[in-house]
Amino acid sequence: MLSINPRMLPRLDELEADLLARHQRAIDEGWRGEVEGLDLTLRFLRSKRAQTHRAAATWTVDLGMPTRPRPGRCSSTTICGRVWPATSGAAAAIGQGI
């Protein structure tokens, strides 16, 4: 799905103004097919604007780039650089490579 940069919202306003002028001309000229097409385009433009406003209002979280361990760095007490305590249960089984 195409998403719009919130900085482009003023451009959407310009496009809407142009579409409204074209819509009025189509009504004046009696171009029913053009009126229907412009109505549809205006509906999509307004939907996209609302979507952009919603997206701008939400927070984004930078999770960073995941890293992969280097080969040979894991041992029986570490799994990919994380040290596991030598306890009973699942953690011990993972630490032992079971």
Steps between C-alpha positions, in 0.01 A plus 500: 500500500629842411552724800543874479759703685317738739700788351298450180164581664499857358535347153193286566312820585605650165390185318166505677441864406574418136274196506218704651533761223498225236202340674303824485582546133389144427170571674454825306576326170278202580779243480350231722775244446766757585308601814490138617871453431591819685278400794689173524838673474402750771390216726836323454692823558312571824551142614874526431516831690327343802737203483798737493369690802456173690850383408653833604325477838641155583840442652763300321753291684850442367583140586845526352671262268524145634849355518607143447762335720835421353568129439678324784395751766238276664598251773309265726422780748429767241254506218598757246670724752238470777613333821253254649521405867568133571158425649260215459220517252475645151776756548748228593393288205545791263839585654615143445389503140224244556 
